[in-house]
């Protein structure tokens, strides 16, 4: 699951850098679904916020959400290696 989340994060970051709100919204939707299985609601909430921003046509605040999502994913991957 962590690998799938990492792939979703890469897709979100790439789409964000390109300013591609449609692809970003789709990747965020995928990440939201994957994050549901973590047992931690924050990643799901972050992905939902990114998806909503894309739907609203504003990418304001998305960079902070992506950074937090990446930090959480890093913690999850680190814990899996222990």
Secondary structure, 3 states (H helix, E strand, C coil): CHHHHHHHHHHHHHHHHHCCHHHHHHHHHHHHHHHHHHCCHHHHHHHHHHHHHHHHCCCCCHHHHHHHHHHHHHHHHHHHHC
